Amino acid sequence: LFYYFVCAKMKKIALWPLAVFVFFSGLDIVGHFLIGTNLFTLENDLHLEWWVGVYQYSSITTQLFWVFNQAIPAWLCTIMVLSQKDNRSRVYIAACCMLHATFPFIGLLALILFLAITRLYDIIKNSSGERKAQVLYWFKEIFTFENVIGGGIIGILSFGYLIGNLSGTHIMQESTIGPNMNNSLFKYIVFILLEVGVYFFALYKYNKKNRLYYFMIICLLIIPPIKVGSSSDFCMRVSIPFLIILYLFIINALKKAYEKKDKGILMGVLILLIAGSVTPVHEFTRVVKNTFISINNGEKSYIQSEDEHADNIAILNGNNFSGQVQDNWFYKCIIK
């Protein structure tokens, strides 16, 4: 479905954007080099994206492998929101993402607010009517049946369920997690440069007058320091819609550079994508390696052990995005 929307935006069916989607990532391998990792002895199934510790922007493939339940709805809702010509359905679309992908929904909400404000600016700029009539038209465009009734019902029910989780009052404690999770300005700068900064510079030529380009940059700059819960979930998940936007900018730049024979941009972006592809390749390798280990051990299917089951129950009863049903009004009044 996501690939369909990509082809619809390009107005043609092409396989290369799908290949870029699978292998698109930040330069995690360069990050490992900078922290002193011996790249010649690097395990071929290592999860590369934790090289800086406190921050992580997950590659598209990593999102699919680790948080598919959040990633897929976020991908679809992001590209559907961007595909709308106006604000008539954007709130409704984003609300559909709220329960499945709560953190990405926060990013989507920021995106919708940006699109709504810029839409008002365009209406006023391109219309010769009275200002009052223009603003009224904008309000009518937002307060549609699908946004108010559809988005409202989904949003209220989703919010009622989500307020039962225990993570909102817990912020990641650097001292209890370890020195790798300690924050610093230097870590932040290097992380931004390697994960998304290199792409910002490579895409500037074709997007220097694009408001969405600058908004995406601002959001990806301010997301990492924000902490909610006992780990880096906010950074990893709220960024998903903006990484999708970055991906769309990349394939658009590749298409333009190829058509204009702009070899500098074309080769520069391709080199970045090849370097970044090491991360998703490691994700695929881990699955292949562990599958062969299971086959060699004579395992025909995965059966959870009692210890693993107990560990999962302990996680569900923990404080990181889980909640109790006792004294929970949503469980008592709606689920029952």
N, C-alpha and C positions, 0 to 999 in steps of 0.2 A: 504493500500500500504506500509506504513512504517513497519507494522507488518510482511508483506511478506518479506521485505528485512532483517529484524531481523532473521526470520526463515531461510532465505537463507544463512546468515552468519553463523548460527549455524548448518546448513545442516540437520535440522530436524524441524518438527512442534511441538511446545510446548506452552502451555498456560501460564506457570508461568512467562516467560519474559514479557508478556502482562500485567499481574498483577503488576509486578515491575514497568513497564512503567507508569501505571495509578497512583500508590501510591508513586512514587519516589519524594523525596523532601529533602531540608535541614532541620535542627533541629530548626524550627521556634518556636515550643512550648517551647524549652529550652531557647531560646532568650527571650520569654515573661516572663518566670520564673525569668530570671536574671534581667530584668528591673522592677520587682516587681509586675507583673500582678498576681492577685489571680486566679489560674488555676481552682479553684472549682466554681468560679462565672463567668468564661470566657464564653461569648456568643458562642453558638455552630455554628454560621454562620459568625463569625468575619473573616475578611481577615487578616490572621496571618502574612503575609510576610513583612508587614511594621513595624515590631517590632523595627528595628534599625533606621528607618526614612530615612536617606540619601541614603541607598543602598537597593537593592532587587535583589535576584536571584529567578526568578519565577519557581515554580514547573511545571512539565509537564502538569498536570491537570489545573493549574492556567493559563498557556499559552493558552490552548485550550478554556477555558472559557472566557478569556479576550481579547486575540489577536490571534484568530484562523487564521485570514488572513495572519499573519506573521509567526505563529508557524508551521503550516502544511507544507508550502513550504520549510521552513528552515529545518524541520526534514527530509523531503524527499531528499532535495539537499545535506544535510550533509552525510546521509548514502549512497547516490548514489556516491558522491565524494570518500568516503572511500572504496567503493566497486570496484572502478576502479583499474586495475593492473598497469596502467601507466598514463601519463598526456594527452593522446590524446583527451579526452572529458571533462576534469575537468573544464576548463574555461567556456565552453558552458553551462555545468550544473549549475555552480554558477551564470552565467548571467541570467538564467531563474528565479532566486530568487531575482534579483536586484530590480525590480519594486514592487513586492508583499511584500518583506521583506527586506527593505533597510538596516536597522541596522544589522540584522543577516547576510546580504551579506558581511558586513565589516569583521565579524568574519570568514565567509567562505573564503574570499579573503586571510586573514592571514593563514588559514589552507592550502589553495592551494599553496601559496608561500613556506610554510614549506615542504609540500609533494614534490614540484618540486625540492627544494634544496636537500632534502634527497634522492630523486630519482637519481639526478646527482651523488651524493656521492656513491650510491650503484652501478651505472653503471661503474664508474671509478674503484671502489674497486673490482668488480666481473668480470671485463673484462681485458684481457691481451693485447688488441690492443693499438694503439697510442692514446695519450690523446686528440689530435685534433679530431680524428675520433669519440671518445666517446662523446665529447662535441657537435659535429655536429649531432650525432644521437639523443642526448637529445633535441637540438633545433628543429629538425624535428618532434620529438614526441610532442612538445608543439605547434608548428605553423602548426597545421592541419587545414583542411577545416572547420571542425565543431567549432574549437576554434576561428579561425580568422574570418571567414565569419558569422557563426551562433552566436557565442558569441559577435563578434564585432558589428553586426547590432543591436542585442538586447541591448547590453550595451550602444551604442551611443544613441539610442532612449530613453532608460530608463533614462540615464543621462540628456538628454535634457529636459525631463519632470521634473525630480527631482530638478534641479537647480532653478526652479520657487518657491520652498517653502521658507518660511520666517524664518525658525528656525536656519539656519546655523550661523547667526550672534548673536543669543541669547544664553546666557549661564545662567544656573540656578543661581539665586541670593539668597543666603542663608538668607540674611537679610529680604527679602520680603516674603519668604515662611514660615519662622518661625524657632524656635529653634530646632525642631525635625529634620530639614534638615541640621543643622550645622555639619560640618565634624570634625573628630578628629582621631588621630592615634589609640586610644583605641577602638573606634567604629569599625574602619576598621579591626583591629586584631580579635576582637570578632566575627564580621560578617564572616570573612574568615574561622575561625575555625569551627563555627557552620554550615555554609551553605555548605562548600565543604571540609574544612580541615580534618574533621573526616574521610571522605571517602578517601582522599589522603593517610592517614596513614594506613587505612584498606586495601587498594589496593596495597601498596608498595611491598609486598612480591612477588606478581606475575607479577609486572611491572617494577621492578627496572632496567631492561635493555631495556625498551621500550621507544624509543625517543618520540613517540606521547604522552605518559603519562606525560613526563616532559614539553613538549610544552603546553599541556592542562593546567597544573598547572600554568605555567608562564602567560598564557593569562588570566586565571581566577583571578590571583593575580593583574594584571595591569589594568583590565577593570574597576573596581568600581570607582576609583577616577576621571575618565574622564567624563566630563560633556558637553553635547550638547543639546540645547533646554531648555525649562523652567522647566523640571523635570528630573527624573532619567532614562529616556528612553534608553540612551546608555548602561548603566549598565544592565538593564533588558533584552534588546533585542540582543545586540552584543554577549552576553553570551550564547544564545540559542544553537548554534552549538557545543560549548564546553561542555555544560551540556548534550547534546545528546551523545557526546563522553564519558563523565563520566558514563552515563547510560550504554553504551555498555561495558565499563570496568567492571562495577558492575555485569552485568549478566554473563560475562565471568569468573569473579572471583568466583561467586556462583557456576557455572558449574564445574570449576576446583576443588574448595574446596569440593564439593559433591563427585566427582569422586575419589579424593585423600583421602577422609575421614578426611579432615583438619577441625576439629570441631571448632577450635579457630577462623579461618577466617570466616567460615560459620555462626557461631552464632553471631560473631561481626557485620558482614554486615547485617544480618537479624535484629538484635536489632536496628541498625541505621535506617534501612528502616521502621521498625514498628514505631519508634519515629517520623520519618519524615512524616509518612502517616497521621498524625493528620491534616496537612495543606490541602491536597486534600480532606480529609473527610469533612472539614469545607466548602470547595467550593461546594461539592455536597449537603451538608445540607442546604446551602443558597438557592439553587434552589428549593429543596423540600419544604422548609419552605415558600418561597414566592409563590410557586405554590398553596399550600394549602390555603394561605391567599387570593389569587385571587379567588379560588373556593368558599371559604366561603363568599366572598363578592359578589358572583354571576357574576363574570367576566368570560365570555366565550372566550374572545380574548383581546389582548392588543391594545388599541387605544391611540395614542400619543396625549396628550393635547396640547393646543395652547402655553402654557407656556414652555412645554418641547421642542416643535418645535422651539420656539424662542431661547431657550438655546442652542440647537444644531447649529442653524445658527450662533450664537455668537461664538461658539467654532470654526466653520469652518472659520470664519473671524478673528480668533485670530492669534497669532504668533507661536503657537506650531505645526509645521509640517503641515501647510496649506499655500496657496498662492493665489494671485489675478490673474485673467485672463487678466486684463488690462495691456497693454505694455508687455505681455508675448509672446515672439517670437514662443515658441512651440505651444501655443494655436492658434496664428494667422496663422502660416505657416503649421502646421501639423494636428492639431485636426480639424480645419475648413476645 
